[in-house]
Amino acid sequence: MQQLIYFFRKFKYFLFFILLEFIALALTFNNLDFHKSKFVNSANAFTGGIYYKVTNISEFWNLKTENNILAAENTRLKNLLEKKTYIRLEKDSIVNDTIVVDTTLHIQNYRYTSAKIIKNNYSKEFNFLTIDKGESQGIEKEMAVINSRGIIGIVDNNSESYARVQSILNRNSKINARLKNSNYFGTLGWNGKDYNIVQLSDIPRQAPLKIGDTIETGGKSTIFPEGILIGTISEINKGNSADNKVNVKLFNDMSNLGYIYVIKSFNKKEINTLEAQNE
């Protein structure tokens, strides 16, 4: 307390000067419109700059939450599209000159679950990824894994809360794929070299191949839906016409992956059982 009194005694003239300055400025800004407007504008600019910086910082720290929200919303929309209904009019549905409309519920073929990659290998010959969803979230073996840019791989193992994904950058990876413009299909694999380039082989000789053509999933697999993007043809192996192999530049940057979707096929078990009976 004595030090506070000593401080005021020592700087009393300076503090008195500051008080007078404050009173003078207050009177000036309150009574003169020009000065008042300048002060208000300057104060608004200063506080606006502060608010802008604070908002940017806040948005940065909230990016993770926003990404989670967007991933969940995209998953919900994808599942809604799978549950759409349609009306089918059959030729034999005319009875007593009355048209009978057969309304059929479109069966949901796939279910989408959002997840995040927490570990990603892409520099080895046999690469795997780890995602933050597992058996308790409905993730099972042999489920497709994609993101908004294209395919990523197939679930090959799972635990209660996590799952391992065999990347398309794996020498053991074999996925049915086709040329988007012609529907000729082949087998997609990887030679273990460039993580941006995969190979499409076993394409029919008569298939028209052109640099830049889009490659997508062929739909002849019980794992991937048809039409999921893969990449574009970057090189054609013309010297091996029997194999007709092409290089495909991936749409995905496999070294920079984040949120993904895991796809469950509701028809896979039935199809596999049926095909096994014919063997």
Secondary structure, 3 states (H helix, E strand, C coil): CHHHHHHHHHCHHHHHHHHHHHHHHHHHHHHCHHHHHHHHHHHHHHHHHHHHHHHHHHHHHCHHHHHHHHHHHHHHHHHHHHCCCEEECCCCCEECCEECCEEECCCCCEEEEEEEEEEECCCCCEEEEEECCCHHHCCCCCCEEEECCEEEEEEEEECCCCEEEEEEEECCCCEEEEECCCCCEEEEECCCCCCCEEEEECCCCCCCCCCCCEEEECCCCCCCCCCCEEEEEEEECCCCCCCCCEEEEECCCCCCCCEEEEEEECCHHHHHHHHHHCC
